Amino acid sequence: MKLELKDCTARHLAASASAPAALKGLSLVVPSGSQLAVIGPSGAGKTTLLQVMACALRPTTGQLLLDGAKPWALPTAALQTLRGHLFLAPQVPPLPPRQRVVTSVLAGRLPNMGLWASLRSLLVPFDTGLAEQALARFDLAEKLFDRVDRLSGGERQRVGLARLVASTARLLLVDEPLSALDPERARQALATLTDEARTRGVTLVASLHHVDMALQFFPRIVGLRDGAVFFDLPAFEVTPALLSELYASHLEELTGPAPALDLTLAATPAVLSQCR
């Protein structure tokens, strides 16, 4: 799915009408099937950008196009159908505490099911094999029938990503998927995400605080600052000096001092695993 944002201005969903815009006249084109990491300091507008891309937040000005269509000009039913092809994985997955993991993962398929099939799936999981395979991508297959409230924060985050893998969406939007993961699990998660998207030929956009991993796993990097695109470059062209300028007074948010970041991995595409 191709994404186009033209001069988009938007406020965060939780912001008041008088609050400053989180996105300020932002323009961006993401070709179908491409993979893009969005980085930048806290408050740069990364989460708001993903919400706009997911049709969860309507821009106050400007225009969003998905495969050339204007989603906010569509009838309600058509907009809902379009949203069924999008998957936004928030930083904190919305997993009901008393729900079984298998049900949480299979919820990724609900947009493709009718009402009665969706309700039935809450009582009797329709494809435990699919859920188990998705969980296995994150070393969680043994948690298939556990309750969500018995999982650690990192396990819940990986269950949220397994739900994405189980979905059939054509646009995958992932917001800070590594916040509760240790370095080894974080690499596994990004490897799975990028491999899954590549295998299925779908578009993947992820916001990341982990700059070093963004450079390692994604071929294209967009740096946001103050709600605008600060740079849009191939990963191998993102230099330590440019990162220092992007983060300016937020250097503590870099995953390592900018001059020490290893950019050699970014020069070659990662041939690792992805997740849907």
N, C-alpha and C positions, 0 to 999 in steps of 0.2 A: 504494500500500500504506500503510495506517494503522499508526502505531507508538504504543504506549503502554508507558511504564515506570512502575511503581508501587512506590515505596519501595525502589528497587534499590540494593543494596550489592555491590561487586565489587572484586577486586584485579586489578592489571595482570597480564597473562599471564606476565611474567618475574619477578614478585614472589614472595617466599617466603610460606609460610603464616602466618608471624608478622609480616609487613609490614603497615603500616596500609592500610586500604582506600582505593582510588583514587576510588571512588564511595561516597557515604555517604547512603543513604536517598533517592536521587534519584527524583523523579517528573517525567514529561514526556509530553506528547501531541503527536504530529506528524500532522496530517491527511493523508489520501491526496492525492498530487499537489502537495503544498506544498514550498517550498524554505526551508531553514533553515541559517544559519551558526552554528557554535559557536566562541566565542572565549574567551580567558582566558590567564593566565600559564602558564608551563611547570609541569608537575606538577598542573595543575588537574583532570585526569581526562578530557581530550578524547579521547585515543586509546582509553582503556578504554571510554568511552561508545560509540564507534563499534563496538568489538569486541563489546560486549553487543548492540547493535542488529543486528549481522551474524550473531548466533548462533554466534560464534566463541568466546565466553566466557560461561559460565553464571553468572548472579548468585548470590552466596552467600546473599542474602536478597532478598525482593521478587519482582516478577513482570514479565516481558516479554510483551506481546501483539502479534502481527502480524496485522492484519485480524481481530482478535478471537480468534485461535488462540493457544494456549499452546505455543510450539515445543518446550520442554523436556519437555512431557508427551506428545509424539508418538512413535510407533514410529520406530526408526532410519531405515527407508526413507522414511517420510513427512517426517522432519526433513531428510534429504538432498534430497528433492524441493523442499522449501521453500527450502533454501539456494540451489537453482538459480535462484531468483527474486531473489536478493540479490547485490549486487556491492560488495565492499569494496576500494577502491583505496588501498593503504598508501602512506606517504610515500616509501618506497624500493620500487619495483615489483619483484616476484619474477620477473625475466626471466633465463632461462638464458643465460650469456655467449656460448655458441657457437651459439645458436639464431638463425634468420633472423627479421627483424622481422615479416615477413608471418605467420609461424607464431605469434609472440608475440601479435600483435593478434587473430588468429582464435581464440586460446585463450579469448577472451571468449564464444565460442559453445559451448564444450565441454559445459556443463551441459545443453544441449539435444540432445546427440548420444549415440548408443549407444557401447558400448565399442569395437567394431571400427572404427566411423567415426572415433572419437576417435584411435585408434592410427594409422589410415591418414592422418589429417590431419597427423600429425607428420612424415610422409614426403612427402606430396603435398598442398599447401594446397588446400582445397576451394573457396575463393571469394576469389581474389586481388583481384577488383574491390571487394568489400566492405571488405577490409583497406585497399586504396588510398584509398577514399573516406573511411574513418575517419582515416587518417593525414593526408589533405589538409586536414581540419578544423584540424590543428595545423601546417600547412606542412611536412609530413614525407613527402609522397608519394614523393619521390625516394629515400627510404631503404627502400623496400619490401623489397628483397632483400638489404640489408646485414645483417651480423652484429651482434648486440646489443653485443658487446664492442668494436665500433668506433664506438659512439655516445658522445657527451658525456653528462654527468650530466643536463643539462637535456633532451636528446633522449630519454634513457631514461624520464624522468618523463613526457614527452609521449606516448611509445609506450604507457606504462601507461594513460594517459587515453584513447588511441585504442582500446585493448582494451575499456575501459568503454563507449565509443561503439558498438563492434561487438556488445556483448552485448545480450541481450533482457531484462535484469533489470527488475523493477518497483520496486526500492528501491536507490538509488545512494548509497553511503557513501564519502566521499572524505576522506582524512586528509592534511592539509597538502600540497595538490597543487602549491604554488608555491615550495617551498623551494629548488629549483635553477633557477628561471626568472628572467630579467630582467623589469623592470616591463612592457614591451610584451608579452612572451610570457605573463606572468602574467594580464594583462587578456584576452588572446586566449583563454587556457585557461578562465577563469571565464565569459567570454561564451559559449563553446562549450558548457560544462557546463550553464549555466542555460538556454540556448536549447534544447538537446537534451531536457532534462527537461521543459521547458514544452511542447514540440512533442509529445512522447510521453505527456504526462500522468502521468509517474511522480514518485515522491517523491525529493527530493535533500537530503541532509544532508552538510555539509562542515565540517571543523574547519580554522580558519585562524589563522595568526599575523598575517597582513596585515589589521589592523583596518580600515584605510581602504577596502580592496577588499571586505571583508565588508559594510561599510555601503553601498557602491556597487552591489553585484550582488545582494544578498539582501534580501528584504522583511522577514524576521524574524531577530532576533539573540538567541541565548541566551548569556549570560555565565556561565562556570563558574569557581568559586573553591573550592579545598579540597574538591573532589569533590561540590559541591552547586550548585544553580542559584542564582546571585547575582541575575540578572535575566533576564526573558523578555519582550522588547519588540519592537514594530515598529521597523525601522531608524531611522526619522525621530525616534523618541523616545529614542534612545541619545545622550546628551549627553556632551561632553568631561569634565564633572565626574563623571559616572557611570563613564566609562572610567578616569579617574584613581583612583577608589575601587576599581574591579575589579582593577586591576593593582597598586595600592598600592606595595609595595616592589619591583615589577618594571616600573617605568615605562620602563626602557630597552628593553623588549620591544614597546612600541607602535611602529607604523611611522612615527610622527611625534609630537611632543609633543601630548598630548591637547587642550589649548586651541586648537591650530592645525589640528586635523582638520577637513576640509571636509565638513560633513554635508548640504550642499544636494543632492548626488547621491542621497543615501539617501532623500530625501523622495519621489522618483519611481521607479517600478519600472524596472529596466534592461531595455531592449528590445534585447538583444544575443543572442549565440549560446551554446548549451549543449552538453554532451557526455554520452553514455550509456556 
